[in-house]
């Protein structure tokens, strides 16, 4: 039996004759402004009510436009829970600090601070992952120099003359440009001074929970600056939104010929910008392994002296983190003492408390390096230099740039086409002098 389109079905009994997947039910509810989050059984109840003349709206019925409505309902699922935890945690921390300053009891402040700080960490992580701030911004839309209400933005998004850029969630409406993927934002065309992409570096775990493997990735925000210097994040995506930004720029020029198109603002943590001489991470290791398979890199043996110098450098660097971290922790503890017990000021206490864990991390890194050396988790590779940059060397077949360990740098700096030696300890890579067997 051929299934008709949903809008041509007259009643719920007819609707039940056909098989609908959960995703299809969600799409139907989204398109008709109904609640679309729930089990298949719950969604069927919503659609049954719709046929009976009763509309069950989404949890946040702020917009009739299905894209804007979907964004504010698909995010912030635990918003009130995380905000509640944040409020209680701040209250517990405040009580704990007050009790400590007053000295009412030698130990009564400890449970408050322990539970308060733990709750703060949980709440902040939950707010970030759940995009709570973006949902709040959607209720109070961010605007440029000219302010718009939710109703005005909704009307413009629903206009038949509005063009929607799907990959970035941007609406090119008749009177304004509207963004939906970084919280709802709207800017009038005449207010726009410049457009720019801002790149942000991230890392995430891959594989099982305790696999220890991670990979790097980037997100890209389209930033609009207004004539009065106000910056508004219009969208956020995991892929470069260059095509959509070009379309947005061309559209803006129709209304405002003075709009400038700025170069991308790259993350300071992007691999081509990192000043570190050692590049590390699972993503780098995968790139190196791929280069070995494609024979851009070759595994080699080096002299015992070179290997010993490399190991001594790694152990020394890991060991030096311990006294440095102890000094940092001690300074942070002194500042914390002055702030809380002398100046009775609690600002920055969470960051200062975090610094007390630096020595533990430094000791962990040193032990981890010792274990890797004992297991001989060390390899050397030979490859050709593609190009020399201010922040390191590009090696043929590898998507990252590497710097020399200063104490093992050759007297003659290699140029394009010269062979160099790359060393690996665990997932850390660096260039060493080319003393090859």
SVG drawing of the C-alpha trace seen along z (x, -y; Angstrom):
<svg xmlns="http://www.w3.org/2000/svg" viewBox="-10 -53 88 56">
<polyline fill="none" stroke="black" stroke-width="0.4" points="0.0,0.0 1.5,-3.3 1.8,-5.7 0.4,-9.2 2.1,-12.4 1.3,-13.3 -0.6,-16.5 -3.0,-14.5 -4.0,-12.1 -7.3,-13.1 -7.4,-11.4 -5.3,-9.4 -6.9,-6.0 -5.8,-6.5 -2.3,-7.5 -2.0,-4.3 -2.5,-2.1 1.1,-2.9 4.5,-2.2 6.4,-5.3 9.9,-5.2 10.9,-7.3 12.9,-9.7 10.0,-10.2 7.7,-11.0 10.3,-13.5 10.4,-15.2 6.6,-15.4 6.5,-16.9 9.2,-19.4 7.5,-20.6 4.2,-21.1 5.6,-22.9 4.9,-20.0 6.9,-18.4 9.5,-16.2 11.6,-14.8 10.5,-11.5 9.9,-7.8 8.1,-6.6 5.0,-5.9 5.1,-9.5 5.4,-11.0 2.4,-9.0 0.4,-10.4 1.5,-13.9 0.4,-13.3 -2.9,-11.7 -3.6,-14.9 -2.8,-17.0 -5.4,-15.1 -7.9,-15.7 -7.3,-19.5 -5.0,-19.7 -1.5,-21.0 1.2,-19.8 4.0,-22.4 7.7,-21.8 9.2,-22.3 10.4,-25.8 7.8,-27.2 9.8,-30.4 9.8,-30.2 7.5,-29.0 10.3,-28.6 11.3,-24.9 15.0,-25.4 15.1,-27.9 12.6,-25.8 14.7,-22.7 17.9,-24.3 16.5,-25.6 14.7,-22.2 17.5,-19.8 20.0,-21.6 19.8,-22.5 18.1,-19.2 19.5,-19.3 19.6,-23.1 17.6,-23.5 19.4,-20.7 22.9,-22.0 21.9,-25.6 20.5,-24.2 23.7,-22.4 25.7,-25.5 23.6,-27.6 23.8,-25.1 27.6,-24.7 28.2,-28.4 26.2,-28.6 28.1,-25.7 31.5,-27.3 30.4,-30.6 29.3,-29.0 32.5,-27.1 34.7,-30.1 32.7,-32.2 33.0,-29.4 36.8,-29.2 37.3,-32.9 35.2,-33.2 36.9,-30.2 33.6,-28.9 34.8,-25.3 38.1,-23.9 36.5,-21.3 33.0,-22.5 34.1,-24.3 35.7,-21.3 32.5,-19.4 31.0,-22.6 34.1,-23.3 34.6,-19.7 31.0,-19.3 30.8,-22.9 33.9,-22.6 32.9,-19.2 29.5,-20.5 31.0,-23.5 33.1,-21.3 30.1,-19.1 27.9,-22.1 30.4,-23.9 31.0,-20.7 27.3,-20.1 26.6,-23.7 29.3,-23.5 28.3,-20.0 24.6,-20.7 25.0,-24.2 22.9,-25.8 24.4,-29.2 23.4,-29.1 19.9,-28.2 19.7,-31.1 21.0,-33.4 18.3,-32.1 15.6,-33.3 17.3,-36.7 18.6,-36.9 22.0,-38.6 21.7,-41.5 23.9,-44.0 23.6,-47.8 19.9,-47.5 17.8,-45.3 15.2,-42.8 12.6,-40.9 12.1,-37.1 8.8,-37.7 10.6,-39.9 13.4,-37.4 10.8,-34.5 8.8,-36.5 11.9,-37.2 13.1,-33.6 9.7,-32.4 9.5,-35.0 9.1,-33.5 12.0,-35.7 14.4,-34.3 17.3,-32.0 18.6,-29.4 22.2,-28.2 21.9,-24.7 25.5,-23.9 25.9,-26.9 22.3,-27.4 22.2,-31.0 19.1,-32.8 19.6,-35.5 16.3,-37.3 15.0,-40.5 16.0,-42.8 18.6,-40.9 21.0,-38.0 20.0,-35.4 22.2,-32.7 20.9,-29.6 23.8,-27.2 25.5,-29.3 22.4,-30.5 19.9,-32.7 21.5,-35.9 20.3,-38.6 22.1,-41.6 20.7,-44.2 22.6,-44.4 23.3,-48.1 24.9,-47.5 27.5,-45.0 31.1,-46.3 33.0,-43.1 32.8,-39.3 35.4,-36.9 35.9,-33.2 37.4,-32.4 39.1,-29.0 39.2,-27.1 41.3,-24.1 39.8,-21.1 40.8,-17.6 38.6,-14.7 39.0,-11.1 38.5,-8.3 37.9,-4.6 37.0,-3.2 36.7,-5.4 40.1,-4.6 41.9,-4.1 44.0,-7.2 43.7,-7.9 42.7,-11.3 42.4,-13.3 42.5,-17.0 39.8,-18.9 38.7,-22.4 35.5,-24.4 34.8,-27.5 32.7,-30.5 31.4,-33.2 31.9,-36.5 30.1,-39.7 31.4,-43.0 29.1,-46.0 29.8,-49.6 30.0,-50.3 32.6,-47.5 30.2,-44.9 31.1,-41.3 28.3,-38.7 28.9,-35.0 26.5,-34.0 27.2,-30.3 29.6,-27.5 30.5,-24.5 33.0,-21.7 33.8,-22.3 35.2,-25.4 32.2,-27.5 34.0,-29.4 31.3,-28.8 28.5,-30.0 30.6,-33.0 31.1,-34.0 27.4,-33.7 26.7,-35.8 29.3,-38.4 27.8,-38.7 24.3,-39.0 25.5,-41.7 27.1,-43.8 23.6,-44.3 22.5,-46.2 25.9,-47.5 28.7,-48.0 31.1,-48.9 31.2,-45.4 34.8,-44.0 35.8,-40.4 38.6,-39.6 41.1,-36.8 40.4,-33.8 41.6,-34.3 43.5,-31.1 43.7,-29.4 47.0,-30.0 46.9,-26.2 46.7,-25.2 49.6,-23.0 51.1,-25.5 51.1,-28.1 52.3,-26.0 55.7,-27.2 56.5,-23.9 59.4,-21.9 57.7,-18.6 54.5,-17.7 52.4,-15.0 49.0,-13.3 47.2,-10.3 46.4,-12.3 50.1,-13.0 51.0,-9.3 48.4,-8.3 49.8,-10.8 53.3,-9.4 52.1,-5.8 50.4,-6.6 53.5,-8.3 55.5,-5.1 53.0,-2.9 53.2,-5.2 57.0,-5.1 57.4,-8.8 59.1,-7.9 61.5,-5.0 62.1,-3.4 65.9,-3.5 68.5,-2.8 70.7,-5.5 73.9,-5.3 73.6,-4.4 75.1,-7.8 72.2,-9.6 69.6,-7.4 71.1,-8.0 71.2,-11.7 67.5,-11.7 66.5,-9.6 68.4,-11.9 66.7,-14.9 63.3,-13.4 63.8,-12.2 65.4,-15.6 62.5,-17.6 59.9,-15.4 61.8,-15.6 62.1,-19.4 58.3,-19.7 58.2,-18.5 60.1,-21.4 58.5,-23.9 55.0,-22.6 55.9,-22.7 56.9,-26.4 53.7,-27.2 51.6,-25.3 53.3,-27.1 52.9,-30.6 49.2,-29.8 48.8,-28.6 50.3,-31.9 48.0,-34.0 45.0,-31.9 45.9,-32.4 46.2,-36.2 42.9,-36.4 40.8,-34.3 42.3,-34.8 43.7,-38.3 41.7,-40.1 38.5,-38.0 38.2,-37.9 37.0,-34.7 37.6,-35.7 39.9,-33.3 39.9,-30.7 38.9,-27.8 41.8,-28.4 44.2,-28.7 42.9,-25.4 43.4,-23.7 47.1,-24.7 47.6,-22.5 47.2,-19.4 50.1,-20.4 52.8,-18.5 50.7,-15.3 50.4,-15.7 54.2,-16.4 55.0,-13.3 52.6,-11.3 54.3,-12.5 57.8,-11.6 56.7,-8.1 55.0,-7.7 58.2,-8.7 60.3,-6.3 57.9,-3.4 58.1,-4.2 61.9,-4.3 62.0,-1.0 59.7,0.6 61.8,-0.9 58.8,-2.6 61.1,-4.6 61.4,-4.8 63.5,-6.8 62.4,-7.7 64.1,-9.2 62.3,-11.6 62.7,-14.5 62.0,-18.2 59.2,-19.7 59.7,-23.3 61.0,-25.3 58.7,-27.6 59.2,-29.9 57.5,-27.4 59.3,-24.2 59.8,-21.9 57.1,-20.3 58.1,-16.7 57.1,-15.0 53.9,-12.9 53.1,-14.2 50.4,-16.8 52.2,-18.4 55.3,-20.5 58.1,-19.6 60.9,-21.4 64.4,-20.2 65.3,-19.5 67.7,-22.4 70.4,-20.3 70.4,-17.8 70.1,-20.3 72.7,-19.8 75.2,-22.5 74.0,-23.0 70.3,-23.8 68.5,-21.4 66.7,-22.9 64.0,-21.7 64.8,-18.2 67.3,-17.3 66.8,-14.2 66.2,-14.5 65.7,-12.2 62.5,-12.1 62.4,-10.6 59.3,-9.2 58.8,-8.6 55.3,-7.3 53.1,-9.7 55.6,-12.6 57.6,-13.4 60.6,-15.7 63.6,-16.1 67.1,-15.1 70.6,-15.2 71.0,-12.9 73.5,-10.5 72.3,-7.4 73.9,-4.0"/>
</svg>
